[in-house]
Amino acid sequence: MTRLPIDAMVATAPPATPIVEATLALLHRTVRSRYAEHLAAGGAGFDDFVFGDPDCGVTQQDMRAIEEALLASGHRFDWSAAISLAERPDAYKGGDGGADMVVFDHPEAVTGEPDAQGRAQAGQGDNVVRHKANVIGTARYIRTNERVLAYLTDGVPPGTIAIIDDSGGTLTAPIIDQFTGILCAGGTVRSHLGILSREFGIPCFMNAKLSGIADGDTVEIEATADPRTTEDYQENVQRTGRVWRLAGGAA
């Protein structure tokens, strides 16, 4: 086997993840093959191979072949953008149902065991406005234009508790009036989405920290909790309402 200078180097870092190790192994194999061809053609050595041969570089076609080999062996990539998962669910880990199905798992979410009513706390958030009663509905992750367009065409399912990433409210503005409740992972009660929810009279938590709520789960928002005021933000007073996942699982 043709050896490369890097083969003689002593490793100074712990092993990488399996997907990284597999990628590097395939990449090294590709470079070795190209180097062997270079030597067979009368090349002077590795420096000449790297700096003197304009055709020695790894090509886009090489990387496609490496990716195909990884996927064929059972490896799948970690997704770093929702668009990756939505466009190529077969190549990425988790969320086979698409970007809308990815579950939030915030490290600061307060969680607990089911209480006497079968409610297990699954997070908390900043209440925009205090309502007379809590609200119960079905969690629906709304993170893509495709889901918004589907809801525009067919209508938002009754009882939808929309779980949203973006506090701007632009994505969901065309259908916001059909939500039973909103849980938004960002923003404050003065964010655009918070203002819209207040104007439409929809219970809403901003800066929601959630964990373990899947698309289709039945959840309850503590809309009766004290809202977080401007003074609370200025003085760093933590005032939150709770979110529960109800027994019975998906609706």
MARZA-577033 format. One record per residue (C-alpha): residue number from 0; residue in one letter; y, x, z. Coordinates in nm, 2 decimals, padded with zeros to 4 digits, always signed. Each point is the difference from the previous one (the first is absolute). Example, Ala and Ser with C-alpha at 12.3 -4.5 7.8 and 13.67 -1.06 7.14 Angstrom:
2
+-----+------+--------+--------+--------+
! pos ! code !      Y !      X !      Z !
+-----+------+--------+--------+--------+
!   0 !    A ! -00.45 ! +01.23 ! +00.78 !
!   1 !    S ! +00.34 ! +00.14 ! -00.07 !
+-----+------+--------+--------+--------+
# end
This chain:
251
+-----+------+--------+--------+--------+
! pos ! code !      Y !      X !      Z !
+-----+------+--------+--------+--------+
!   0 !    M ! +00.00 ! +00.00 ! +00.00 !
!   1 !    T ! +00.34 ! +00.13 ! -00.09 !
!   2 !    R ! +00.20 ! +00.08 ! +00.32 !
!   3 !    L ! +00.37 ! -00.05 ! +00.05 !
!   4 !    P ! +00.23 ! +00.21 ! +00.23 !
!   5 !    I ! +00.04 ! -00.30 ! +00.22 !
!   6 !    D ! -00.38 ! +00.01 ! +00.08 !
!   7 !    A ! +00.05 ! +00.32 ! +00.20 !
!   8 !    M ! +00.27 ! -00.14 ! +00.22 !
!   9 !    V ! -00.08 ! -00.09 ! +00.36 !
!  10 !    A ! +00.07 ! -00.36 ! +00.09 !
!  11 !    T ! +00.28 ! -00.03 ! +00.25 !
!  12 !    A ! +00.02 ! -00.38 ! +00.03 !
!  13 !    P ! -00.26 ! -00.25 ! +00.12 !
!  14 !    P ! -00.19 ! -00.19 ! -00.27 !
!  15 !    A ! +00.19 ! -00.26 ! -00.19 !
!  16 !    T ! -00.10 ! -00.36 ! -00.04 !
!  17 !    P ! -00.31 ! -00.06 ! -00.22 !
!  18 !    I ! +00.21 ! -00.14 ! -00.28 !
!  19 !    V ! +00.22 ! +00.32 ! +00.00 !
!  20 !    E ! -00.30 ! +00.23 ! +00.03 !
!  21 !    A ! -00.18 ! -00.18 ! -00.29 !
!  22 !    T ! +00.32 ! +00.02 ! -00.22 !
!  23 !    L ! +00.05 ! +00.37 ! +00.07 !
!  24 !    A ! -00.37 ! +00.07 ! -00.07 !
!  25 !    L ! +00.02 ! -00.18 ! -00.34 !
!  26 !    L ! +00.33 ! +00.17 ! -00.08 !
!  27 !    H ! -00.15 ! +00.35 ! +00.08 !
!  28 !    R ! -00.29 ! -00.08 ! -00.22 !
!  29 !    T ! +00.23 ! -00.09 ! -00.29 !
!  30 !    V ! +00.21 ! +00.32 ! +00.04 !
!  31 !    R ! -00.32 ! +00.21 ! +00.03 !
!  32 !    S ! -00.13 ! -00.14 ! -00.33 !
!  33 !    R ! +00.34 ! +00.07 ! -00.17 !
!  34 !    Y ! +00.00 ! +00.35 ! +00.14 !
!  35 !    A ! -00.35 ! +00.07 ! -00.12 !
!  36 !    E ! +00.11 ! -00.11 ! -00.35 !
!  37 !    H ! +00.30 ! +00.23 ! +00.03 !
!  38 !    L ! -00.22 ! +00.30 ! +00.09 !
!  39 !    A ! -00.25 ! -00.08 ! -00.28 !
!  40 !    A ! +00.29 ! +00.00 ! -00.25 !
!  41 !    G ! +00.09 ! +00.36 ! +00.11 !
!  42 !    G ! +00.26 ! -00.08 ! +00.26 !
!  43 !    A ! +00.12 ! +00.29 ! +00.22 !
!  44 !    G ! -00.04 ! -00.16 ! +00.34 !
!  45 !    F ! +00.13 ! -00.27 ! +00.24 !
!  46 !    D ! +00.37 ! +00.10 ! -00.02 !
!  47 !    D ! -00.02 ! -00.01 ! -00.38 !
!  48 !    F ! -00.18 ! -00.34 ! +00.03 !
!  49 !    V ! +00.27 ! -00.15 ! +00.22 !
!  50 !    F ! +00.31 ! +00.16 ! -00.14 !
!  51 !    G ! -00.09 ! +00.08 ! -00.36 !
!  52 !    D ! -00.21 ! -00.29 ! -00.13 !
!  53 !    P ! +00.21 ! -00.30 ! -00.08 !
!  54 !    D ! -00.31 ! -00.22 ! -00.03 !
!  55 !    C ! -00.15 ! +00.09 ! +00.34 !
!  56 !    G ! +00.18 ! -00.27 ! +00.20 !
!  57 !    V ! -00.17 ! -00.31 ! +00.14 !
!  58 !    T ! +00.07 ! -00.29 ! -00.23 !
!  59 !    Q ! +00.05 ! -00.37 ! +00.05 !
!  60 !    Q ! -00.34 ! -00.06 ! -00.16 !
!  61 !    D ! -00.15 ! +00.24 ! +00.26 !
!  62 !    M ! +00.15 ! -00.20 ! +00.28 !
!  63 !    R ! -00.13 ! -00.33 ! -00.14 !
!  64 !    A ! -00.35 ! +00.15 ! -00.02 !
!  65 !    I ! +00.03 ! +00.12 ! +00.36 !
!  66 !    E ! +00.11 ! -00.35 ! +00.11 !
!  67 !    E ! -00.29 ! -00.16 ! -00.19 !
!  68 !    A ! -00.25 ! +00.23 ! +00.16 !
!  69 !    L ! +00.14 ! -00.08 ! +00.35 !
!  70 !    L ! -00.02 ! -00.37 ! -00.05 !
!  71 !    A ! -00.35 ! +00.03 ! -00.15 !
!  72 !    S ! -00.11 ! +00.18 ! +00.31 !
!  73 !    G ! +00.12 ! -00.28 ! +00.23 !
!  74 !    H ! +00.33 ! +00.16 ! +00.11 !
!  75 !    R ! +00.31 ! -00.22 ! +00.00 !
!  76 !    F ! +00.37 ! +00.09 ! +00.05 !
!  77 !    D ! +00.22 ! -00.09 ! +00.30 !
!  78 !    W ! +00.28 ! -00.22 ! -00.14 !
!  79 !    S ! +00.36 ! +00.10 ! +00.08 !
!  80 !    A ! +00.18 ! -00.27 ! -00.19 !
!  81 !    A ! -00.08 ! -00.37 ! -00.03 !
!  82 !    I ! +00.03 ! +00.02 ! -00.38 !
!  83 !    S ! -00.29 ! +00.25 ! -00.01 !
!  84 !    L ! -00.23 ! -00.24 ! +00.18 !
!  85 !    A ! +00.11 ! -00.30 ! -00.20 !
!  86 !    E ! -00.04 ! +00.17 ! -00.34 !
!  87 !    R ! -00.33 ! +00.19 ! +00.07 !
!  88 !    P ! -00.19 ! -00.16 ! +00.30 !
!  89 !    D ! -00.32 ! +00.17 ! -00.13 !
!  90 !    A ! +00.14 ! +00.35 ! +00.05 !
!  91 !    Y ! +00.16 ! -00.04 ! +00.35 !
!  92 !    K ! -00.14 ! -00.06 ! +00.35 !
!  93 !    G ! +00.03 ! -00.33 ! +00.18 !
!  94 !    G ! +00.17 ! -00.32 ! -00.10 !
!  95 !    D ! -00.23 ! -00.10 ! -00.28 !
!  96 !    G ! +00.20 ! -00.33 ! -00.02 !
!  97 !    G ! +00.31 ! +00.19 ! -00.10 !
!  98 !    A ! +00.32 ! +00.10 ! +00.17 !
!  99 !    D ! +00.06 ! -00.34 ! +00.15 !
! 100 !    M ! -00.32 ! +00.03 ! +00.19 !
! 101 !    V ! +00.08 ! +00.32 ! +00.19 !
! 102 !    V ! +00.01 ! -00.06 ! +00.37 !
! 103 !    F ! +00.29 ! +00.14 ! +00.21 !
! 104 !    D ! -00.11 ! +00.22 ! +00.29 !
! 105 !    H ! +00.32 ! +00.11 ! +00.19 !
! 106 !    P ! -00.07 ! +00.26 ! +00.27 !
! 107 !    E ! +00.25 ! -00.17 ! +00.23 !
! 108 !    A ! -00.13 ! -00.35 ! -00.04 !
! 109 !    V ! -00.09 ! -00.16 ! +00.33 !
! 110 !    T ! -00.35 ! -00.15 ! -00.02 !
! 111 !    G ! -00.24 ! -00.17 ! +00.24 !
! 112 !    E ! -00.32 ! -00.19 ! +00.06 !
! 113 !    P ! -00.01 ! -00.37 ! -00.07 !
! 114 !    D ! +00.15 ! -00.22 ! +00.28 !
! 115 !    A ! -00.13 ! -00.33 ! +00.13 !
! 116 !    Q ! +00.14 ! -00.17 ! -00.31 !
! 117 !    G ! -00.17 ! +00.24 ! -00.23 !
! 118 !    R ! +00.32 ! +00.19 ! -00.10 !
! 119 !    A ! -00.02 ! +00.38 ! -00.03 !
! 120 !    Q ! +00.33 ! +00.17 ! -00.01 !
! 121 !    A ! +00.03 ! +00.19 ! -00.33 !
! 122 !    G ! +00.36 ! +00.13 ! +00.02 !
! 123 !    Q ! +00.36 ! -00.08 ! +00.08 !
! 124 !    G ! +00.34 ! -00.02 ! -00.17 !
! 125 !    D ! +00.37 ! -00.08 ! +00.04 !
! 126 !    N ! +00.06 ! -00.37 ! -00.01 !
! 127 !    V ! +00.29 ! -00.11 ! -00.22 !
! 128 !    V ! +00.06 ! -00.34 ! +00.15 !
! 129 !    R ! -00.16 ! -00.18 ! +00.30 !
! 130 !    H ! -00.18 ! -00.32 ! -00.12 !
! 131 !    K ! -00.13 ! -00.29 ! +00.21 !
! 132 !    A ! -00.37 ! +00.08 ! -00.06 !
! 133 !    N ! -00.22 ! +00.28 ! -00.12 !
! 134 !    V ! -00.12 ! -00.01 ! -00.35 !
! 135 !    I ! -00.36 ! +00.02 ! -00.12 !
! 136 !    G ! -00.11 ! +00.08 ! -00.36 !
! 137 !    T ! -00.20 ! +00.21 ! -00.24 !
! 138 !    A ! +00.09 ! +00.37 ! -00.04 !
! 139 !    R ! +00.08 ! +00.09 ! -00.37 !
! 140 !    Y ! +00.10 ! +00.35 ! -00.09 !
! 141 !    I ! +00.27 ! -00.02 ! -00.26 !
! 142 !    R ! +00.06 ! +00.35 ! -00.14 !
! 143 !    T ! -00.02 ! -00.03 ! -00.38 !
! 144 !    N ! +00.18 ! -00.18 ! -00.28 !
! 145 !    E ! -00.33 ! -00.14 ! -00.12 !
! 146 !    R ! -00.05 ! -00.20 ! +00.32 !
! 147 !    V ! +00.36 ! -00.13 ! +00.00 !
! 148 !    L ! -00.04 ! -00.11 ! -00.37 !
! 149 !    A ! -00.33 ! -00.17 ! +00.09 !
! 150 !    Y ! +00.17 ! -00.19 ! +00.28 !
! 151 !    L ! +00.29 ! -00.09 ! -00.22 !
! 152 !    T ! -00.25 ! -00.14 ! -00.25 !
! 153 !    D ! -00.24 ! -00.17 ! +00.23 !
! 154 !    G ! +00.21 ! -00.05 ! +00.32 !
! 155 !    V ! -00.03 ! +00.18 ! +00.33 !
! 156 !    P ! -00.31 ! -00.11 ! +00.19 !
! 157 !    P ! +00.10 ! -00.24 ! +00.29 !
! 158 !    G ! +00.03 ! +00.17 ! +00.34 !
! 159 !    T ! +00.06 ! +00.35 ! -00.14 !
! 160 !    I ! +00.12 ! +00.27 ! +00.24 !
! 161 !    A ! +00.14 ! +00.26 ! -00.23 !
! 162 !    I ! -00.06 ! +00.36 ! +00.09 !
! 163 !    I ! +00.25 ! +00.22 ! -00.18 !
! 164 !    D ! +00.09 ! +00.37 ! -00.01 !
! 165 !    D ! +00.36 ! -00.01 ! -00.12 !
! 166 !    S ! +00.28 ! -00.14 ! +00.21 !
! 167 !    G ! +00.22 ! -00.05 ! -00.30 !
! 168 !    G ! -00.16 ! -00.33 ! -00.09 !
! 169 !    T ! +00.05 ! +00.04 ! -00.38 !
! 170 !    L ! -00.37 ! -00.01 ! -00.08 !
! 171 !    T ! -00.06 ! -00.33 ! +00.18 !
! 172 !    A ! +00.34 ! -00.17 ! -00.05 !
! 173 !    P ! -00.13 ! -00.25 ! -00.27 !
! 174 !    I ! -00.27 ! -00.14 ! +00.23 !
! 175 !    I ! +00.14 ! +00.07 ! +00.36 !
! 176 !    D ! +00.08 ! -00.37 ! +00.05 !
! 177 !    Q ! -00.38 ! -00.08 ! -00.02 !
! 178 !    F ! -00.10 ! +00.23 ! +00.29 !
! 179 !    T ! -00.11 ! -00.14 ! +00.33 !
! 180 !    G ! +00.08 ! +00.33 ! +00.17 !
! 181 !    I ! +00.09 ! +00.36 ! -00.08 !
! 182 !    L ! -00.11 ! +00.34 ! +00.14 !
! 183 !    C ! +00.19 ! +00.29 ! -00.14 !
! 184 !    A ! -00.10 ! +00.36 ! +00.07 !
! 185 !    G ! +00.36 ! +00.14 ! -00.03 !
! 186 !    G ! +00.36 ! -00.09 ! +00.07 !
! 187 !    T ! +00.20 ! -00.17 ! +00.27 !
! 188 !    V ! +00.09 ! -00.36 ! +00.07 !
! 189 !    R ! +00.32 ! +00.07 ! -00.21 !
! 190 !    S ! -00.20 ! +00.12 ! -00.30 !
! 191 !    H ! +00.02 ! -00.21 ! -00.32 !
! 192 !    L ! -00.34 ! -00.15 ! +00.06 !
! 193 !    G ! +00.09 ! -00.09 ! +00.36 !
! 194 !    I ! +00.32 ! -00.18 ! -00.12 !
! 195 !    L ! -00.19 ! -00.19 ! -00.27 !
! 196 !    S ! -00.27 ! -00.11 ! +00.25 !
! 197 !    R ! +00.27 ! -00.12 ! +00.24 !
! 198 !    E ! +00.18 ! -00.20 ! -00.27 !
! 199 !    F ! -00.33 ! -00.17 ! -00.11 !
! 200 !    G ! -00.11 ! -00.06 ! +00.36 !
! 201 !    I ! -00.32 ! +00.20 ! -00.03 !
! 202 !    P ! -00.14 ! +00.18 ! +00.30 !
! 203 !    C ! +00.02 ! +00.38 ! -00.07 !
! 204 !    F ! -00.07 ! +00.32 ! +00.18 !
! 205 !    M ! +00.17 ! +00.32 ! -00.14 !
! 206 !    N ! -00.12 ! +00.35 ! +00.09 !
! 207 !    A ! -00.35 ! -00.15 ! +00.05 !
! 208 !    K ! -00.26 ! +00.25 ! +00.12 !
! 209 !    L ! -00.34 ! -00.15 ! -00.09 !
! 210 !    S ! -00.36 ! +00.10 ! +00.02 !
! 211 !    G ! -00.33 ! -00.15 ! -00.13 !
! 212 !    I ! +00.14 ! -00.31 ! -00.17 !
! 213 !    A ! -00.18 ! -00.05 ! -00.33 !
! 214 !    D ! +00.12 ! -00.22 ! -00.29 !
! 215 !    G ! -00.13 ! -00.35 ! +00.08 !
! 216 !    D ! -00.01 ! +00.04 ! +00.38 !
! 217 !    T ! +00.15 ! -00.28 ! +00.21 !
! 218 !    V ! +00.29 ! +00.13 ! +00.21 !
! 219 !    E ! +00.25 ! -00.13 ! +00.24 !
! 220 !    I ! +00.36 ! +00.13 ! +00.03 !
! 221 !    E ! +00.18 ! -00.03 ! +00.34 !
! 222 !    A ! +00.31 ! -00.16 ! -00.16 !
! 223 !    T ! +00.10 ! -00.12 ! +00.35 !
! 224 !    A ! +00.07 ! +00.36 ! +00.11 !
! 225 !    D ! +00.35 ! +00.11 ! +00.07 !
! 226 !    P ! +00.17 ! +00.14 ! -00.31 !
! 227 !    R ! +00.11 ! +00.36 ! -00.01 !
! 228 !    T ! +00.38 ! +00.01 ! +00.00 !
! 229 !    T ! +00.25 ! +00.25 ! -00.15 !
! 230 !    E ! +00.06 ! +00.12 ! +00.36 !
! 231 !    D ! -00.37 ! +00.06 ! +00.04 !
! 232 !    Y ! +00.00 ! +00.23 ! -00.30 !
! 233 !    Q ! +00.31 ! +00.18 ! +00.12 !
! 234 !    E ! -00.13 ! +00.05 ! +00.35 !
! 235 !    N ! -00.36 ! +00.07 ! -00.11 !
! 236 !    V ! -00.13 ! -00.30 ! +00.18 !
! 237 !    Q ! -00.36 ! -00.08 ! -00.11 !
! 238 !    R ! -00.04 ! -00.38 ! -00.03 !
! 239 !    T ! -00.29 ! -00.11 ! -00.20 !
! 240 !    G ! -00.21 ! -00.31 ! -00.08 !
! 241 !    R ! -00.38 ! +00.01 ! -00.03 !
! 242 !    V ! -00.23 ! -00.05 ! -00.29 !
! 243 !    W ! -00.36 ! -00.13 ! +00.06 !
! 244 !    R ! -00.31 ! -00.01 ! -00.22 !
! 245 !    L ! -00.18 ! -00.33 ! +00.07 !
! 246 !    A ! -00.37 ! -00.03 ! +00.05 !
! 247 !    G ! -00.18 ! -00.12 ! -00.30 !
! 248 !    G ! +00.10 ! +00.27 ! -00.24 !
! 249 !    A ! +00.13 ! -00.08 ! -00.34 !
! 250 !    A ! +00.13 ! -00.34 ! -00.08 !
+-----+------+--------+--------+--------+
# end
